[in-house]
Amino acid sequence: MTLRADTPPTTAKVRRFSTAQRWVHRTTAALMGVCVATAACLYVPQLAELVGRRDLLVTVHQWSGLALPVPVLAALASRAFRADLGRLNRFGPHDRTWLRAALHRDKRPASRPAAKFNAGQKLYAAWIAGATLVMLATGLMMWFTHLTPLLWRTSATFVHDWLALTIGIVLAGHIGMALADPESRRGMRTGKVSRDWADREHPLWRP
């Protein structure tokens, strides 16, 4: 039996993220937002003058940065979260096809095959995880000044400051991509997405 051409899209929903996964994303996003906001207030003179209370900002920045890995570590108790970590860490031939299409700005769904996560999401996850660890390490060197030589602290400050700027740019891109895809945001907010969206954007995903 074939479907008529004017058959409306299905409204069926599929589960994309568990409650634990959604809370990890929200908590991590909130902590990252605090880190970025306090860093801006510490480094932009106009914001520093407007907000004041530099010592408080430093303390909030330090502790929110130190807490960044906690949601992810706690979520390792979730089987669904561990399964998604495995998916994010696997890069297959279809991901290379997706990247080639993205580089050539080919937006046809057929040219961008993706499983639960596309190649762009995998690269972003790997990059932000590595950047967070580097920021944590350099931040600790700057915090506990008596534990490392001056040269290490100077180098750590340089890396921390410039990587913070890069993270801010990448996060802006991530937020922009999310704003352009309401269904993806709905999946992170409610845990479910439409079957039509899943089949179109992630045709290799079999929920």
Residue pairs with C-beta under 8 A, 6 or more apart in sequence:
9 194
9 196
10 194
10 195
10 196
11 194
12 194
12 195
13 192
13 193
13 194
13 195
14 192
14 193
14 194
14 195
14 198
14 207
15 191
15 192
15 207
16 116
16 187
16 188
16 191
16 192
16 193
16 198
16 207
17 25
17 80
17 187
17 188
17 191
18 78
18 80
18 81
18 191
19 191
20 75
20 77
20 78
20 80
20 81
21 75
21 78
21 80
21 81
21 84
21 191
22 188
22 189
22 191
23 71
23 75
24 71
24 72
24 74
24 75
24 81
25 188
27 71
28 68
28 71
28 72
31 64
31 65
31 67
31 68
31 71
32 68
32 171
34 60
34 61
34 64
35 61
35 64
35 65
35 68
36 164
36 167
36 168
36 171
38 57
38 58
38 60
38 61
38 64
39 61
39 164
39 168
40 47
40 168
41 47
41 48
41 50
41 51
41 57
42 48
42 54
42 57
42 58
42 61
43 161
48 54
51 57
62 139
62 143
65 135
65 136
65 139
66 136
66 139
68 132
68 136
69 132
69 133
69 136
75 81
76 82
84 116
84 117
87 115
87 116
87 117
88 117
88 121
88 122
88 125
88 126
89 122
89 126
91 119
91 122
92 115
94 113
94 114
94 115
94 204
95 114
95 118
95 119
95 122
96 119
97 111
97 112
97 113
98 112
98 113
98 114
98 118
98 119
98 120
99 119
99 120
101 107
101 108
101 111
101 112
102 112
102 119
102 120
106 112
109 200
109 201
109 203
112 118
113 203
113 204
114 201
114 202
114 203
114 204
114 205
115 202
115 204
115 205
116 202
116 205
116 207
117 125
117 202
118 201
118 202
120 177
124 170
124 174
127 170
128 167
128 170
131 163
131 166
131 167
131 170
134 159
134 163
135 160
135 163
135 164
135 167
137 156
138 156
138 157
138 159
138 160
138 163
139 156
139 160
141 147
141 148
141 152
141 153
141 156
142 153
142 156
142 157
142 160
145 153
148 156
178 184
178 185
178 188
179 185
183 193
183 194
183 197
183 201
184 193
184 197
184 201
186 192
186 193
187 193
198 205
198 207
